[in-house]
Amino acid sequence: MRLQPKTTFDLANLRLSHGEGRSVELSVRIGELEIGGQAYRSVSDLLDARLDVSRTRSGHAMRLRCDLGLEGPCMRCLDPARLEMAIDAREVDQPGDEQLLSPYVSEGELDIGHWARDAIALATPERILCRSDCAGLCPVCGVSLNDADPADHEHGGGADPRWAKLRELDL
């Protein structure tokens, strides 16, 4: 069963008995993500996801799975970068047990958009790069070093001019 695009999902609509489970295919809107101060977007506006829900004695156990492409600036050179990811997140909500309350479930409503965004952020690698061997930017002139001739970026081989005033200090 495929549901319309959602940001919340009513768990009660599944009408599960204790020990029973169900899988639901749905589309989730996640919007823009901010990672490391930069904006990243899913390649598609809607994220096709699979939600597995099991009814426990007093709550629910949930699993969210999806594949997505994430686009935004490279963290070294700021050129466009694309990252393919597989998300597999699990969550438990057991009312009555404070340690097992899910921050994504409120009054039987699962905030699947918020959960998906957090799962993506947690699965995102430390650095999103345009390519694995990205050389970054020249520290002196700021030009991308990926396709530049190294000889063009020797800049006299001297020290970084931004530190010049510090060299004048008499310690």
N, CA, C and O of each residue as an XYZ file, in Angstrom:
684
protein
N       0.844     -1.162      0.000
C       0.000      0.000      0.000
C       0.898      1.236      0.000
O       1.777      1.353      0.854
N       0.695      2.154     -0.937
C       1.464      3.396     -1.044
C       0.574      4.542     -0.601
O      -0.533      4.713     -1.112
N       1.060      5.328      0.352
C       0.294      6.450      0.880
C       0.768      7.746      0.259
O       1.875      7.826     -0.273
N      -0.087      8.770      0.331
C       0.242     10.103     -0.158
C       1.400     10.687      0.652
O       1.657     10.236      1.768
N       2.109     11.697      0.099
C       3.238     12.302      0.823
C       2.843     12.749      2.221
O       1.794     13.363      2.419
N       3.692     12.436      3.184
C       3.384     12.682      4.586
C       4.552     13.326      5.314
O       5.706     13.221      4.899
N       4.223     13.986      6.397
C       5.237     14.352      7.376
C       4.871     13.737      8.718
O       5.715     13.633      9.608
N       3.593     13.321      8.869
C       3.173     12.600     10.074
C       2.418     11.347      9.645
O       1.899     11.261      8.532
N       2.370     10.373     10.563
C       1.693      9.111     10.274
C       0.947      8.685     11.534
O       1.537      8.611     12.612
N      -0.341      8.407     11.402
C      -1.176      8.002     12.530
C      -1.013      6.496     12.746
O      -1.504      5.692     11.954
N      -0.328      6.126     13.812
C      -0.069      4.715     14.109
C      -1.352      3.956     14.427
O      -1.435      2.756     14.165
N      -2.343      4.625     14.981
C      -3.604      3.965     15.336
C      -4.352      3.469     14.101
O      -5.103      2.497     14.183
N      -4.156      4.125     12.960
C      -4.836      3.702     11.727
C      -4.431      2.309     11.281
O      -5.154      1.680     10.509
N      -3.289      1.810     11.748
C      -2.854      0.465     11.381
C      -3.674     -0.607     12.095
O      -3.742     -1.747     11.636
N      -4.291     -0.246     13.209
C      -5.134     -1.163     13.998
C      -4.432     -2.487     14.263
O      -4.956     -3.558     13.959
N      -3.241     -2.393     14.834
C      -2.448     -3.588     15.118
C      -2.765     -4.138     16.504
O      -2.951     -3.384     17.459
N      -2.825     -5.465     16.599
C      -2.944     -6.142     17.889
C      -1.545     -6.392     18.417
O      -0.567     -6.294     17.675
N      -1.449     -6.720     19.720
C      -0.144     -7.012     20.323
C       0.558     -8.116     19.538
O      -0.036     -9.159     19.260
N       1.830     -7.885     19.178
C       2.621     -8.863     18.446
C       2.434     -8.813     16.941
O       3.144     -9.507     16.213
N       1.507     -8.018     16.462
C       1.233     -7.912     15.035
C       2.082     -6.798     14.424
O       2.427     -5.831     15.103
N       2.414     -6.939     13.146
C       3.205     -5.923     12.464
C       2.688     -5.667     11.067
O       1.917     -6.456     10.521
N       3.123     -4.544     10.485
C       2.713     -4.206      9.134
C       3.782     -3.327      8.497
O       4.455     -2.552      9.177
N       3.926     -3.458      7.194
C       4.825     -2.613      6.417
C       4.001     -1.672      5.565
O       2.979     -2.056      4.995
N       4.461     -0.431      5.486
C       3.759      0.582      4.704
C       4.781      1.282      3.817
O       5.833      1.713      4.288
N       4.463      1.389      2.537
C       5.288      2.166      1.607
C       4.696      3.570      1.571
O       3.497      3.741      1.346
N       5.539      4.570      1.792
C       5.029      5.934      1.785
C       6.058      6.898      1.239
O       7.240      6.577      1.116
N       5.583      8.080      0.917
C       6.448      9.156      0.441
C       6.535     10.197      1.551
O       5.525     10.601      2.127
N       7.762     10.622      1.838
C       8.003     11.549      2.941
C       8.620     12.829      2.397
O       9.531     12.790      1.570
N       8.116     13.959      2.867
C       8.726     15.254      2.541
C       9.755     15.561      3.622
O       9.424     15.599      4.808
N      11.012     15.782      3.208
C      12.034     16.099      4.214
C      12.550     17.521      4.108
O      13.122     18.045      5.063
N      12.358     18.148      2.967
C      12.808     19.531      2.814
C      14.322     19.656      2.807
O      15.040     18.703      2.502
N      14.786     20.832      3.143
C      16.214     21.138      3.121
C      16.858     20.782      4.457
O      16.254     20.967      5.514
N      18.078     20.273      4.405
C      18.844     19.943      5.600
C      20.026     20.891      5.713
O      20.629     21.251      4.702
N      20.362     21.297      6.924
C      21.559     22.096      7.138
C      22.589     21.218      7.831
O      22.373     20.748      8.948
N      23.708     21.005      7.156
C      24.786     20.172      7.686
C      26.070     20.978      7.592
O      26.446     21.427      6.510
N      26.743     21.162      8.716
C      27.979     21.938      8.735
C      27.785     23.363      8.262
O      28.692     23.951      7.672
N      26.611     23.927      8.513
C      26.344     25.304      8.111
C      26.006     25.468      6.640
O      25.850     26.596      6.172
N      25.887     24.371      5.897
C      25.563     24.424      4.474
C      24.216     23.754      4.221
O      23.824     22.842      4.949
N      23.516     24.208      3.193
C      22.209     23.648      2.850
C      22.376     22.477      1.888
O      23.100     22.569      0.896
N      21.697     21.376      2.194
C      21.687     20.184      1.346
C      20.246     19.787      1.100
O      19.390     19.928      1.974
N      19.986     19.290     -0.097
C      18.633     18.885     -0.485
C      18.661     17.470     -1.030
O      19.649     17.013     -1.603
N      17.543     16.797     -0.829
C      17.359     15.489     -1.431
C      17.209     15.689     -2.933
O      16.629     16.684     -3.367
N      17.723     14.759     -3.729
C      17.622     14.849     -5.181
C      16.149     14.918     -5.595
O      15.798     15.603     -6.556
N      15.306     14.212     -4.871
C      13.873     14.214     -5.141
C      13.153     14.944     -4.009
O      13.564     14.844     -2.853
N      12.088     15.674     -4.327
C      11.329     16.377     -3.294
C      10.667     15.406     -2.326
O      10.511     15.701     -1.142
N      10.281     14.241     -2.846
C       9.644     13.222     -2.018
C      10.573     12.022     -1.882
O      11.166     11.563     -2.858
N      10.684     11.538     -0.689
C      11.536     10.406     -0.372
C      10.661      9.164     -0.264
O       9.785      9.096      0.598
N      10.892      8.174     -1.138
C      10.145      6.919     -1.061
C      10.732      6.095      0.065
O      11.922      5.781      0.062
N       9.888      5.742      1.036
C      10.365      5.054      2.234
C       9.477      3.865      2.554
O       8.336      3.764      2.103
N      10.048      2.968      3.352
C       9.294      1.822      3.867
C       9.283      1.932      5.385
O      10.332      2.044      6.019
N       8.101      1.899      5.951
C       7.935      1.967      7.391
C       7.402      0.622      7.866
O       6.328      0.193      7.444
N       8.149     -0.045      8.743
C       7.708     -1.290      9.370
C       7.318     -0.950     10.796
O       8.108     -0.364     11.537
N       6.100     -1.315     11.185
C       5.605     -1.028     12.529
C       5.142     -2.332     13.163
O       4.373     -3.085     12.567
N       5.617     -2.591     14.376
C       5.169     -3.736     15.167
C       4.537     -3.212     16.438
O       5.039     -2.274     17.057
N       3.436     -3.823     16.820
C       2.757     -3.428     18.061
C       3.344     -4.257     19.197
O       3.368     -5.487     19.138
N       3.806     -3.578     20.209
C       4.312     -4.251     21.397
C       3.202     -4.234     22.450
O       2.089     -3.784     22.179
N       3.500     -4.708     23.606
C       2.493     -4.775     24.667
C       1.909     -3.393     24.993
O       0.703     -3.254     25.196
N       2.766     -2.387     25.040
C       2.264     -1.064     25.418
C       2.606      0.034     24.411
O       2.340      1.204     24.686
N       3.176     -0.294     23.276
C       3.569      0.747     22.328
C       3.880      0.183     20.955
O       3.196     -0.710     20.457
N       4.940      0.732     20.350
C       5.310      0.347     18.990
C       6.824      0.251     18.843
O       7.574      0.969     19.505
N       7.259     -0.650     17.962
C       8.643     -0.712     17.497
C       8.582     -0.391     16.013
O       7.753     -0.942     15.289
N       9.460      0.500     15.556
C       9.371      0.979     14.183
C      10.735      0.924     13.493
O      11.784      1.051     14.124
N      10.680      0.731     12.192
C      11.894      0.729     11.366
C      11.592      1.522     10.100
O      10.567      1.312      9.452
N      12.494      2.430      9.760
C      12.347      3.280      8.580
C      13.518      2.999      7.642
O      14.678      3.077      8.047
N      13.206      2.671      6.378
C      14.256      2.407      5.389
C      13.988      3.182      4.107
O      12.852      3.276      3.641
N      15.055      3.731      3.551
C      14.939      4.460      2.288
C      16.330      4.671      1.687
O      17.347      4.598      2.377
N      16.337      4.929      0.410
C      17.560      5.300     -0.309
C      17.352      6.720     -0.816
O      16.249      7.096     -1.214
N      18.425      7.503     -0.798
C      18.291      8.862     -1.301
C      19.615      9.387     -1.811
O      20.687      8.892     -1.462
N      19.507     10.400     -2.643
C      20.654     11.164     -3.092
C      20.586     12.529     -2.433
O      19.524     13.150     -2.389
N      21.700     12.992     -1.928
C      21.771     14.282     -1.250
C      22.697     15.186     -2.052
O      23.805     14.781     -2.402
N      22.255     16.408     -2.349
C      23.051     17.355     -3.132
C      23.299     18.630     -2.350
O      22.439     19.104     -1.607
N      24.498     19.178     -2.533
C      24.873     20.430     -1.898
C      26.327     20.722     -2.187
O      26.928     20.067     -3.039
N      26.913     21.699     -1.492
C      28.302     22.070     -1.764
C      29.306     21.076     -1.159
O      29.079     20.508     -0.091
N      30.413     20.887     -1.872
C      31.534     20.088     -1.364
C      32.113     20.822     -0.155
O      32.240     22.047     -0.173
N      32.459     20.089      0.877
C      32.960     20.715      2.102
C      34.415     21.166      2.003
O      34.929     21.796      2.927
N      35.080     20.853      0.898
C      36.463     21.313      0.700
C      36.573     22.422     -0.335
O      37.296     23.396     -0.125
N      35.859     22.285     -1.457
C      36.051     23.254     -2.544
C      34.785     24.030     -2.906
O      34.843     24.949     -3.722
N      33.641     23.676     -2.311
C      32.349     24.315     -2.528
C      31.738     24.040     -3.898
O      30.699     24.615     -4.222
N      32.352     23.176     -4.717
C      31.735     22.755     -5.971
C      30.539     21.868     -5.633
O      30.451     21.368     -4.512
N      29.615     21.661     -6.574
C      28.471     20.785     -6.299
C      28.929     19.363     -5.964
O      29.827     18.818     -6.604
N      28.297     18.783     -4.956
C      28.603     17.416     -4.536
C      27.300     16.631     -4.443
O      26.240     17.194     -4.170
N      27.392     15.334     -4.670
C      26.228     14.451     -4.561
C      26.638     13.211     -3.784
O      27.706     12.642     -4.011
N      25.784     12.807     -2.878
C      26.049     11.675     -2.007
C      24.865     10.729     -2.076
O      23.727     11.157     -1.887
N      25.108      9.447     -2.344
C      24.057      8.425     -2.339
C      24.087      7.742     -0.982
O      25.151      7.351     -0.503
N      22.912      7.597     -0.356
C      22.845      7.040      0.988
C      21.717      6.018      1.100
O      20.700      6.115      0.414
N      21.917      5.041      1.975
C      20.863      4.102      2.356
C      20.599      4.327      3.845
O      21.516      4.245      4.662
N      19.368      4.604      4.187
C      18.977      4.877      5.568
C      18.247      3.658      6.126
O      17.359      3.098      5.484
N      18.638      3.264      7.328
C      17.966      2.176      8.046
C      17.943      2.586      9.512
O      18.926      2.416     10.233
N      16.801      3.129      9.946
C      16.688      3.668     11.311
C      15.616      2.901     12.075
O      14.612      2.468     11.507
N      15.850      2.744     13.366
C      14.893      2.056     14.236
C      14.517      2.969     15.395
O      15.317      3.777     15.867
N      13.292      2.815     15.828
C      12.780      3.641     16.912
C      11.774      2.814     17.714
O      11.054      1.983     17.161
N      11.739      3.055     19.017
C      10.806      2.373     19.919
C      10.045      3.432     20.700
O      10.614      4.428     21.144
N       8.761      3.200     20.858
C       7.947      4.078     21.697
C       7.137      3.200     22.638
O       6.246      2.471     22.202
N       7.447      3.270     23.932
C       6.769      2.485     24.958
C       6.237      3.432     26.030
O       6.939      3.709     27.002
N       5.014      3.934     25.875
C       4.449      4.799     26.912
C       4.481      4.082     28.266
O       4.223      2.882     28.359
N       4.799      4.839     29.296
C       4.914      4.265     30.630
C       6.351      3.973     31.023
O       6.643      3.795     32.206
N       7.260      3.919     30.045
C       8.684      3.710     30.319
C       9.423      4.937     29.789
O       9.637      5.069     28.584
N       9.806      5.820     30.687
C      10.397      7.099     30.302
C      11.632      6.955     29.406
O      11.891      7.814     28.564
N      12.395      5.866     29.588
C      13.611      5.667     28.795
C      13.305      5.165     27.391
O      14.173      5.207     26.519
N      12.098      4.696     27.162
C      11.741      4.159     25.852
C      10.668      4.980     25.140
O       9.946      4.459     24.289
N      10.566      6.250     25.484
C       9.642      7.130     24.775
C      10.350      7.712     23.561
O      11.476      8.198     23.663
N       9.699      7.661     22.433
C      10.272      8.220     21.212
C       9.961      9.711     21.126
O       8.828     10.121     21.375
N      10.951     10.522     20.777
C      10.673     11.952     20.600
C       9.856     12.228     19.331
O       9.399     13.351     19.117
N       9.676     11.199     18.490
C       8.964     11.374     17.229
C       7.488     10.974     17.316
O       6.743     11.164     16.354
N       7.056     10.421     18.457
C       5.670      9.995     18.611
C       5.004     10.859     19.680
O       5.507     11.008     20.794
N       3.858     11.423     19.303
C       3.078     12.223     20.235
C       1.602     11.901     20.013
O       1.068     12.090     18.920
N       0.958     11.415     21.064
C      -0.464     11.074     21.006
C      -0.792     10.164     19.823
O      -1.790     10.373     19.132
N       0.038      9.168     19.596
C      -0.210      8.185     18.539
C       0.193      8.628     17.147
O       0.051      7.857     16.198
N       0.693      9.853     16.995
C       1.137     10.365     15.692
C       2.656     10.286     15.600
O       3.366     10.823     16.451
N       3.150      9.614     14.565
C       4.586      9.516     14.306
C       4.986     10.659     13.379
O       4.462     10.773     12.271
N       5.906     11.499     13.826
C       6.418     12.594     12.990
C       7.515     12.003     12.105
O       8.705     12.109     12.401
N       7.079     11.383     11.019
C       8.004     10.648     10.157
C       8.941     11.581      9.398
O      10.063     11.192      9.074
N       8.505     12.800      9.111
C       9.374     13.770      8.439
C      10.560     14.138      9.316
O      11.699     14.154      8.849
N      10.298     14.435     10.587
C      11.356     14.789     11.536
C      12.289     13.598     11.762
O      13.509     13.760     11.786
N      11.716     12.402     11.926
C      12.521     11.198     12.126
C      13.420     10.942     10.913
O      14.602     10.638     11.074
N      12.870     11.062      9.706
C      13.657     10.837      8.484
C      14.802     11.854      8.388
O      15.925     11.486      8.044
N      14.529     13.121      8.689
C      15.573     14.155      8.632
C      16.698     13.850      9.621
O      17.875     13.964      9.279
N      16.334     13.462     10.848
C      17.348     13.132     11.848
C      18.143     11.893     11.447
O      19.358     11.844     11.639
N      17.465     10.898     10.893
C      18.152      9.671     10.454
C      19.138      9.981      9.328
O      20.235      9.423      9.291
N      18.756     10.854      8.426
C      19.652     11.258      7.331
C      20.859     12.005      7.892
O      21.996     11.735      7.505
N      20.610     12.939      8.800
C      21.712     13.702      9.397
C      22.689     12.776     10.127
O      23.902     12.967     10.038
N      22.178     11.788     10.837
C      23.049     10.857     11.563
C      23.821      9.931     10.624
O      24.930      9.508     10.950
N      23.249      9.614      9.469
C      23.908      8.712      8.523
C      24.857      9.443      7.573
O      25.640      8.804      6.870
N      24.794     10.760      7.547
C      25.642     11.539      6.644
C      27.092     11.480      7.120
O      27.368     11.680      8.303
N      28.015     11.207      6.202
C      29.427     11.166      6.608
C      29.912     12.526      7.101
O      29.281     13.556      6.864
N      31.040     12.501      7.786
C      31.595     13.716      8.362
C      31.863     14.787      7.310
O      31.681     15.978      7.565
N      32.291     14.361      6.134
C      32.589     15.303      5.047
C      31.875     14.868      3.778
O      31.974     13.715      3.359
N      31.157     15.802      3.174
C      30.511     15.565      1.890
C      31.412     16.193      0.841
O      31.606     17.408      0.818
N      31.963     15.348     -0.033
C      32.950     15.815     -1.014
C      32.448     15.612     -2.438
O      31.656     14.710     -2.709
N      32.923     16.466     -3.344
C      32.559     16.347     -4.756
C      33.223     15.117     -5.372
O      32.692     14.521     -6.309
N      34.374     14.747     -4.845
C      35.082     13.529     -5.248
C      36.041     13.152     -4.120
O      36.440     14.011     -3.334
N      36.405     11.899     -4.039
C      37.192     11.421     -2.896
C      38.563     12.092     -2.800
O      39.103     12.226     -1.702
N      39.133     12.514     -3.928
C      40.459     13.135     -3.909
C      40.390     14.659     -4.038
O      41.325     15.276     -4.550
N      39.302     15.266     -3.583
C      39.132     16.713     -3.682
C      40.308     17.407     -2.995
O      40.629     17.112     -1.844
N      40.944     18.332     -3.714
C      42.120     19.036     -3.195
C      41.750     20.311     -2.441
O      42.616     20.923     -1.817
N      40.498     20.719     -2.484
C      40.076     21.908     -1.745
C      40.407     23.199     -2.462
O      40.553     23.239     -3.684
N      40.522     24.260     -1.665
C      40.802     25.591     -2.193
C      42.225     26.014     -1.841
O      42.771     25.598     -0.820
N      42.817     26.843     -2.696
C      44.136     27.409     -2.414
C      43.990     28.319     -1.192
O      43.119     29.188     -1.181
N      44.826     28.136     -0.160
C      44.696     28.950      1.049
C      45.065     30.419      0.838
O      44.725     31.263      1.668
N      45.750     30.732     -0.252
C      46.155     32.118     -0.495
C      45.143     32.849     -1.373
O      44.685     33.936     -1.021
N      44.789     32.248     -2.531
C      43.916     32.962     -3.466
C      42.492     32.418     -3.519
O      41.627     33.058     -4.118
N      42.215     31.270     -2.921
C      40.865     30.727     -2.860
C      40.375     30.022     -4.101
O      39.192     29.690     -4.181
N      41.243     29.777     -5.084
C      40.859     29.072     -6.304
C      40.809     27.565     -6.017
O      41.603     27.054     -5.227
N      39.873     26.860     -6.662
C      39.778     25.413     -6.500
C      41.044     24.759     -7.042
O      41.476     25.054     -8.156
N      41.628     23.877     -6.255
C      42.859     23.198     -6.656
C      42.595     21.894     -7.406
O      43.544     21.219     -7.806
N      41.338     21.527     -7.604
C      41.015     20.260     -8.255
C      41.524     20.180     -9.688
O      42.061     19.152    -10.101
N      41.362     21.245    -10.436
C      41.763     21.232    -11.841
C      42.848     22.261    -12.137
O      43.113     22.563    -13.300
N      43.471     22.796    -11.107
C      44.484     23.842    -11.291
C      45.874     23.243    -11.397
O      46.144     22.162    -10.874
N      46.740     23.953    -12.075
C      48.141     23.563    -12.173
C      48.824     23.953    -10.861
O      48.755     25.117    -10.465
N      49.484     23.006    -10.171
C      50.139     23.332     -8.902
C      51.142     24.486     -9.006
O      51.345     25.217     -8.038
N      51.757     24.648    -10.158
C      52.730     25.730    -10.334
C      52.064     27.101    -10.245
O      52.707     28.080     -9.865
N      50.793     27.176    -10.589
C      50.065     28.445    -10.535
C      49.734     28.860     -9.104
O      49.294     29.985     -8.865
N      49.947     27.958     -8.161
C      49.543     28.252     -6.791
C      50.695     28.164     -5.797
O      50.500     27.811     -4.634
N      51.889     28.488     -6.267
C      53.029     28.544     -5.352
C      53.051     29.876     -4.615
O      53.521     29.946     -3.479
N      52.557     30.914     -5.232
C      52.434     32.246     -4.638
C      53.733     32.692     -3.956
O      53.701     33.239     -2.854
N      54.848     32.461     -4.600
C      56.132     32.915     -4.083
C      56.693     32.011     -3.003
O      57.805     32.249     -2.531
N      55.973     30.997     -2.600
C      56.492     30.036     -1.619
C      56.675     30.611     -0.228
O      57.143     29.903      0.663
N      56.326     31.856     -0.014
C      56.507     32.475      1.294
C      55.385     32.101      2.252
O      54.521     31.277      1.951
N      55.431     32.724      3.391
C      54.417     32.465      4.412
C      53.092     33.081      3.997
O      53.048     33.969      3.144
N      52.053     32.621      4.584
C      50.712     33.121      4.323
C      50.669     34.603      4.720
O      50.971     34.933      5.867
N      50.295     35.511      3.786
C      50.305     36.943      4.077
C      49.318     37.350      5.165
O      49.439     38.437      5.729
N      48.349     36.501      5.466
C      47.382     36.847      6.513
C      48.027     36.851      7.894
O      47.449     37.388      8.839
N      49.221     36.259      8.029
C      49.908     36.201      9.322
C      50.981     37.285      9.451
O      51.717     37.302     10.438
N      51.080     38.170      8.489
C      52.150     39.163      8.451
C      52.192     40.046      9.708
O      53.275     40.289     10.242
N      51.073     40.515     10.178
C      51.043     41.374     11.365
C      51.549     40.639     12.603
O      52.175     41.250     13.469
N      51.292     39.366     12.694
C      51.775     38.602     13.849
C      53.306     38.490     13.872
O      53.917     38.409     14.938
N      53.912     38.488     12.676
C      55.366     38.407     12.606
C      56.026     39.700     13.125
O      57.198     39.698     13.500
N      55.267     40.787     13.140
C      55.793     42.063     13.624
C      55.811     42.140     15.159
O      56.429     43.046     15.718
N      55.161     41.230     15.824
C      55.143     41.242     17.291
C      56.512     40.906     17.844
O      57.196     40.009     17.351
N      56.899     41.630     18.863
C      58.194     41.397     19.488
C      57.942     40.633     20.797
O      57.576     41.219     21.816
N      58.148     39.319     20.739
C      57.878     38.484     21.922
C      59.131     38.216     22.669
O      59.105     37.532     23.692
